Structure formats: C-alpha cells, structure tokens
Amino acid sequence: MPSESFDELLKRDALREKDGFEKRIKIRRILAGPGKIIAIPYVVEEKLIHGDFEPTGEHGQDEAGRGEGEVGSVVAEIPIWGDEGEGDIDSESDSNAGDGEGSHGIETEAYQLGKELSEKLKLPNLKDKVKKVPTDEYIYDLTDRHKGSGQLLDKKETLKSIIKSNKILDRLDENNPDMTNLVVGPQDKVYRVLSRERIWKSQAVVFFLRDYSGSMIGYPTRAIISQHLMLYSWLLFQYEKLVIPRFIVHDTVAKEVSVDNYFKVASGGGTLIPSAYKLINQIVEEENLTRDYNIYVFQGTDGDDSDEGELAVPEIEIILSYVNLMGVSLLGTPYNEGRETEFEKYIKIGRFIERNNIFRMHKMSYRNPSDKENEEAIKALVTSG
C-alpha cells in the first residue's frame, strides 16, 4: 500500500470530526529564529479516565500560586508540557529548532502565517503611535519634477507654467483669455522624473509575558505558546517584519529569556505577576523604547497571584500609558475553576476592562483548547468591540 503524504493524512484526519471524533493529528509550532516557525505534527492518543478528577499538588484548590516557602524560591522543575507524555518533541527536532532545519518539522514563514491569520480571522490593521523610521529598502517612482525633459509630461504643472510665462510676456488677457494666442517654450514643459525613494516604515517591540509557575503546567501553557506564536506572526505581517520580540517569564520572580527558553522553561514555584510588569516597565524606560517603537504586551496566566493588586495596578497603569495594546489570555486550571482569580479582582479595581481601546482580556475554561479556540482568543485580544 503506497504511503500517504502529510497533506493526505491531515485531510483524512479532518474527516474524523464529521464522524463526531476529535482530530488525532495536532500541530505544535516553535519559533525558530527571526521570522521562522517550525510546525511539528504529533499524534494524540485517546485516554480513558475513570472516576472524578481532583486537582492535587502543593497549591491546593483555593491557594494556587501561594505555595509555601520564601518569595522567589523554586519548589521544583517540571517539564513544560506536564507529565502526560503527549506530543513531546524529541531531542533531534528540539535541538534544531533554532536553525529552522528540524527533520521532524515543517518550516514556514511567520510573516505568511500572519497574513493568513489576518485574512481568515479578519483581524484589524494597526494604527501607529510613533513616527516611521527609514529602512534600507527603496522604490523608484515618478515623484520628482524637471523642466524641459523627463519621462512623463505633467499636464497640470505644464499648463501652470505656460500661463505664467504668457502673463509675463503680456500675451494673456485675464478678462478675455485667448488660449490660441499662447506661446509655449521648451522650459514651460514640466515632466515627472523617475527617482529613488527610501521606504519609511513603522517598527514595533512586542513583549510576550508568560506565567510559568507550577499551576500553569500542561494545557494552559500549550494554549499560551500557541497564541503567542500566532500573535507574533500577525504583528510581523502588520509591521512588514519590523518587529522585535522580547520574552518574559515569571513565577514569583520575572526574568527576560531567549526565545528557546521562553518556549521550553518551566518552574514549580508560586506566582507574583507584578514582578513581570515591573521588569517590562524597567526595560522600556532604560532603553527609551517609546521614542521609536510601537509597543505591545501580550500576557498568558491562570490569574492566581500572591499580590492583591497593590503592586500590580500601578504597574499596569504605567504600561497602559505607552502601549498600543495590552492583551491578556486568562487560562482556567484545575486550581481556579469556578472562582474569581486575584488577577480578575484587581483588574476590576483598576477598571482596565473599560479601556477596551488599549486593554483586552480573554478568558478560557480549563480544558485542552482546539486550534479554533486559540484563534478565537487571538481575535478577541486584537479586535475592539
């Protein structure tokens, strides 16, 4: 029996949905350097779970993000995808993720993915807040004018020049003009001339902020990583590739990490969300990013926090004073299902939801989100109304 191509397998797997079954082939995307994404297919094995599921672990049902120990201490290191063993990336493809040549992955242009998302989800075009900057790109256009010779006659400017010359020669009576009596000199003809024009574009910095505390292991982290890759691709398309991504992770302490670590690193510690806000504000101020960059902040968290808003609200206010947009994906976990998180409480205190032009939040329930649900989350974060 001839082997099927990957596209054929995807089409056959899509037919499972029509029969009422979930797809088995999933795609996990990894950022593989500037503007490159590796799409890694994996197979989801069906599982049978007996009995009621009860969340376990040190945090407990009502105290997620408030574990014992000193602030900043890491309780344990946990694999980012949890312990299910589902769809883990093997060492060969993982090690190649940075150079875009993983033998188990399909390399795609993040820019092209962003274009497809914009068209599919009807995402809006962005408005710039800062001036455009010159690039090393040029176009050639008929923008300059030249008298006497050139590539294209500018009829309007030529007529103005003829009238002006004939008024000087006293050959034009303004009260009773006789256009047949006008003389046309060689220098009266004005031409458009092909010229080299530098392209000016807007540029952006996007901060991707991920809660990597113990309660985020598994489905929540997978959803955040998938959404952040799509958001990065969308911004690349919007800003014609002039986008600088910055990656922030936090438990009780925030740190800036490389792209590889952002999509791999995990922690078993507690949670202090404002530590990440403070770090972003510090970076923006020290590097004076507001001068030349449109700034975006996209955050993924389960919302459990050891802060009740005293630290977070002032830091969010600072962020909203300079960003084009701040979008937060709030992921449900077994620890917070059915209750209001600390994050939601202090977002209400700050009345940030009312500032829909620059702050948006999308809440997802606890379960493994589909690609469609992640796409709907993107649409909610970047589309007003």
ChimeraX attribute file (.defattr): number of C-alpha atoms within 10 A of each C-alpha:
attribute: neighborCount
match mode: 1-to-1
recipient: residues
	/A:1	3
	/A:2	4
	/A:3	7
	/A:4	10
	/A:5	8
	/A:6	10
	/A:7	9
	/A:8	11
	/A:9	12
	/A:10	16
	/A:11	10
	/A:12	14
	/A:13	17
	/A:14	16
	/A:15	13
	/A:16	13
	/A:17	12
	/A:18	9
	/A:19	8
	/A:20	8
	/A:21	11
	/A:22	15
	/A:23	16
	/A:24	15
	/A:25	16
	/A:26	17
	/A:27	15
	/A:28	17
	/A:29	20
	/A:30	24
	/A:31	26
	/A:32	22
	/A:33	15
	/A:34	17
	/A:35	18
	/A:36	21
	/A:37	25
	/A:38	27
	/A:39	20
	/A:40	20
	/A:41	18
	/A:42	16
	/A:43	13
	/A:44	14
	/A:45	10
	/A:46	8
	/A:47	6
	/A:48	4
	/A:49	7
	/A:50	6
	/A:51	5
	/A:52	6
	/A:53	8
	/A:54	9
	/A:55	13
	/A:56	10
	/A:57	11
	/A:58	16
	/A:59	18
	/A:60	17
	/A:61	15
	/A:62	13
	/A:63	15
	/A:64	26
	/A:65	29
	/A:66	20
	/A:67	20
	/A:68	12
	/A:69	11
	/A:70	11
	/A:71	16
	/A:72	15
	/A:73	16
	/A:74	17
	/A:75	17
	/A:76	12
	/A:77	13
	/A:78	17
	/A:79	17
	/A:80	21
	/A:81	21
	/A:82	17
	/A:83	11
	/A:84	9
	/A:85	11
	/A:86	13
	/A:87	17
	/A:88	16
	/A:89	17
	/A:90	9
	/A:91	9
	/A:92	11
	/A:93	17
	/A:94	18
	/A:95	14
	/A:96	16
	/A:97	22
	/A:98	19
	/A:99	13
	/A:100	22
	/A:101	15
	/A:102	19
	/A:103	13
	/A:104	17
	/A:105	22
	/A:106	14
	/A:107	20
	/A:108	17
	/A:109	15
	/A:110	27
	/A:111	22
	/A:112	16
	/A:113	20
	/A:114	22
	/A:115	18
	/A:116	15
	/A:117	20
	/A:118	19
	/A:119	10
	/A:120	10
	/A:121	13
	/A:122	11
	/A:123	18
	/A:124	13
	/A:125	14
	/A:126	12
	/A:127	10
	/A:128	15
	/A:129	16
	/A:130	16
	/A:131	13
	/A:132	15
	/A:133	12
	/A:134	11
	/A:135	12
	/A:136	7
	/A:137	10
	/A:138	13
	/A:139	10
	/A:140	11
	/A:141	12
	/A:142	15
	/A:143	12
	/A:144	13
	/A:145	19
	/A:146	16
	/A:147	18
	/A:148	13
	/A:149	15
	/A:150	17
	/A:151	12
	/A:152	14
	/A:153	18
	/A:154	17
	/A:155	13
	/A:156	9
	/A:157	16
	/A:158	18
	/A:159	15
	/A:160	13
	/A:161	18
	/A:162	19
	/A:163	18
	/A:164	14
	/A:165	19
	/A:166	17
	/A:167	13
	/A:168	9
	/A:169	11
	/A:170	9
	/A:171	16
	/A:172	19
	/A:173	11
	/A:174	8
	/A:175	6
	/A:176	7
	/A:177	11
	/A:178	11
	/A:179	11
	/A:180	6
	/A:181	10
	/A:182	16
	/A:183	14
	/A:184	15
	/A:185	12
	/A:186	10
	/A:187	14
	/A:188	19
	/A:189	21
	/A:190	24
	/A:191	22
	/A:192	20
	/A:193	20
	/A:194	16
	/A:195	14
	/A:196	13
	/A:197	14
	/A:198	13
	/A:199	13
	/A:200	14
	/A:201	14
	/A:202	22
	/A:203	23
	/A:204	24
	/A:205	21
	/A:206	22
	/A:207	21
	/A:208	25
	/A:209	27
	/A:210	28
	/A:211	30
	/A:212	30
	/A:213	30
	/A:214	27
	/A:215	29
	/A:216	32
	/A:217	21
	/A:218	19
	/A:219	18
	/A:220	27
	/A:221	26
	/A:222	18
	/A:223	22
	/A:224	27
	/A:225	21
	/A:226	18
	/A:227	23
	/A:228	23
	/A:229	19
	/A:230	20
	/A:231	24
	/A:232	25
	/A:233	27
	/A:234	26
	/A:235	27
	/A:236	26
	/A:237	23
	/A:238	22
	/A:239	18
	/A:240	13
	/A:241	19
	/A:242	18
	/A:243	23
	/A:244	16
	/A:245	17
	/A:246	17
	/A:247	19
	/A:248	23
	/A:249	27
	/A:250	26
	/A:251	29
	/A:252	25
	/A:253	20
	/A:254	24
	/A:255	14
	/A:256	19
	/A:257	14
	/A:258	11
	/A:259	18
	/A:260	17
	/A:261	13
	/A:262	20
	/A:263	23
	/A:264	15
	/A:265	15
	/A:266	26
	/A:267	23
	/A:268	23
	/A:269	29
	/A:270	32
	/A:271	30
	/A:272	27
	/A:273	28
	/A:274	24
	/A:275	20
	/A:276	25
	/A:277	25
	/A:278	18
	/A:279	17
	/A:280	24
	/A:281	15
	/A:282	12
	/A:283	12
	/A:284	17
	/A:285	11
	/A:286	8
	/A:287	9
	/A:288	11
	/A:289	15
	/A:290	16
	/A:291	11
	/A:292	16
	/A:293	25
	/A:294	24
	/A:295	24
	/A:296	21
	/A:297	21
	/A:298	22
	/A:299	22
	/A:300	26
	/A:301	27
	/A:302	30
	/A:303	27
	/A:304	30
	/A:305	23
	/A:306	20
	/A:307	19
	/A:308	17
	/A:309	22
	/A:310	10
	/A:311	16
	/A:312	22
	/A:313	22
	/A:314	14
	/A:315	19
	/A:316	20
	/A:317	13
	/A:318	14
	/A:319	23
	/A:320	17
	/A:321	9
	/A:322	17
	/A:323	19
	/A:324	21
	/A:325	21
	/A:326	23
	/A:327	22
	/A:328	21
	/A:329	27
	/A:330	23
	/A:331	24
	/A:332	24
	/A:333	25
	/A:334	18
	/A:335	23
	/A:336	22
	/A:337	15
	/A:338	11
	/A:339	10
	/A:340	11
	/A:341	20
	/A:342	17
	/A:343	22
	/A:344	18
	/A:345	14
	/A:346	18
	/A:347	18
	/A:348	13
	/A:349	13
	/A:350	16
	/A:351	11
	/A:352	18
	/A:353	15
	/A:354	12
	/A:355	11
	/A:356	16
	/A:357	14
	/A:358	21
	/A:359	22
	/A:360	21
	/A:361	21
	/A:362	16
	/A:363	16
	/A:364	18
	/A:365	15
	/A:366	17
	/A:367	14
	/A:368	13
	/A:369	16
	/A:370	13
	/A:371	14
	/A:372	9
	/A:373	14
	/A:374	19
	/A:375	19
	/A:376	14
	/A:377	22
	/A:378	22
	/A:379	19
	/A:380	19
	/A:381	22
	/A:382	22
	/A:383	15
	/A:384	13
	/A:385	6
